[in-house]
Amino acid sequence: MAENQTITQRTANELPELLTVAQVANLGGICGRTVYNMIRDKQLKAVRIRNTWRINRDSVLSAFGLD
């Protein structure tokens, strides 16, 4: 998937199951800090693997109203 591409229903199926903070920020057109805040506020389901966060694709789609 190309950089700076917004999420559409077609591209949603092509997303990996776990996304990085940078990928979510890029896809949603928001800053990384907002993604961290959404994780903290439990708006996004995420797991911490060592020192990085991975966000569940379905959670991202739901948060952006594409579920």
C-alpha positions as CSV (number, residue, x, y, z in Angstrom):
1,M,0.0,0.0,0.0
2,A,1.3,3.5,-0.9
3,E,2.4,6.0,1.7
4,N,0.0,8.7,2.6
5,Q,-3.0,6.7,1.5
6,T,-6.3,7.1,3.4
7,I,-8.3,4.0,4.4
8,T,-11.0,2.9,2.0
9,Q,-13.1,-0.2,2.2
10,R,-11.0,-1.7,-0.6
11,T,-7.7,-1.0,1.0
12,A,-8.9,-2.1,4.4
13,N,-8.8,-5.7,3.3
14,E,-5.1,-5.3,2.3
15,L,-4.0,-4.0,5.7
16,P,-1.9,-6.3,7.9
17,E,-3.6,-7.7,11.0
18,L,-1.3,-5.6,13.2
19,L,-0.3,-2.0,12.4
20,T,2.4,0.3,13.8
21,V,1.6,3.6,15.3
22,A,3.1,5.3,12.3
23,Q,0.9,3.3,9.9
24,V,-2.2,4.2,11.8
25,A,-1.3,7.8,12.0
26,N,-0.6,7.9,8.3
27,L,-3.8,6.1,7.3
28,G,-5.9,8.2,9.6
29,G,-4.4,11.5,8.8
30,I,-3.6,12.1,12.4
31,C,-0.4,12.5,14.4
32,G,1.4,9.7,16.2
33,R,0.7,11.3,19.6
34,T,-3.1,11.0,18.9
35,V,-2.7,7.3,18.2
36,Y,-0.9,6.9,21.5
37,N,-3.7,8.8,23.2
38,M,-6.3,6.6,21.6
39,I,-4.4,3.5,22.8
40,R,-4.3,5.0,26.3
41,D,-8.0,5.8,26.3
42,K,-8.8,2.2,25.0
43,Q,-10.2,3.5,21.7
44,L,-7.8,1.3,19.9
45,K,-6.9,-2.3,20.9
46,A,-3.1,-2.6,20.9
47,V,-0.4,-4.8,22.3
48,R,3.1,-3.8,23.3
49,I,5.8,-5.9,21.9
50,R,9.1,-5.0,23.6
51,N,9.2,-1.3,23.1
52,T,6.8,-0.8,20.2
53,W,3.0,-0.8,20.0
54,R,1.0,-2.9,17.4
55,I,-2.6,-1.9,16.8
56,N,-5.3,-4.3,15.8
57,R,-6.5,-3.7,12.2
58,D,-10.2,-4.2,13.1
59,S,-9.9,-1.8,16.0
60,V,-8.5,0.8,13.6
61,L,-11.3,0.3,11.1
62,S,-13.9,0.5,13.8
63,A,-12.3,3.7,15.2
64,F,-12.4,5.4,11.8
65,G,-15.9,4.1,11.1
66,L,-15.1,1.6,8.4
67,D,-16.2,-1.6,10.1
